[in-house]
């Protein structure tokens, strides 16, 4: 068996399969085991409180965040970011990392929804429900994988401390998406918490596979100087 195949199995396929098992186990825990236990017993009250706080202004803001994490937006931003990374860095490592993280979370999300049948919160739904269950939140996990992945790349590619810190502001987007999906009545709190796990672990797995720590000097040489001085 070639080194490439072994690397793919041990660094990508096996961790992704394990994460899928964890997500399904969490879904069963939420829907079958702890359904009448705290903190799940207070989840509905959180959704009802968010429903009572709805205003026209916040409805508009929530629509923006929800749209940012919709499937067309995620696909478009991922493709555009991968293209820019490829053109600027002149290599495939970073674009493949980003696309792999987003794709992996989508596969795990979809397979988990096939195994876990959870109804949406018992409040007024502001969006049309897709044909998948409430657990986990696809919008949230996609936003985490994409924008956390971008933050990781930008932090690795810049030297200035202030700019590196600013890169983490991208995490405002998945946080806003998580709140938005609950505000709009589409997901329970545990749905979005599980989605942070899905998206975050996918980023970590793909970073280990495609962004080796020893490649810093190569990365530095591959970036035009004007970007390093930014």
Secondary structure, 3 states (H helix, E strand, C coil): CCHHHHHHHHHHHHHHHHHHHHHHHHHHHHHHHCCCCCCHHHHHHHHHHHHHCCCHHHHHHHHHHHHHCCHHHHHHHHHHHHHHHHHHHCCCHHHHHHHHHHHHHHHHHHHHHHHCCCCCCCCCCCCCCCCCCCCCCHHHHHHHHHHHHHHHHHHHHCCCHHHHHHHHHHHHHHHHHHHHHHHCCCCCHHHHHHHHHHHHHHHHHHHHHHCCHHHHHHHHHHCCHHHHCC
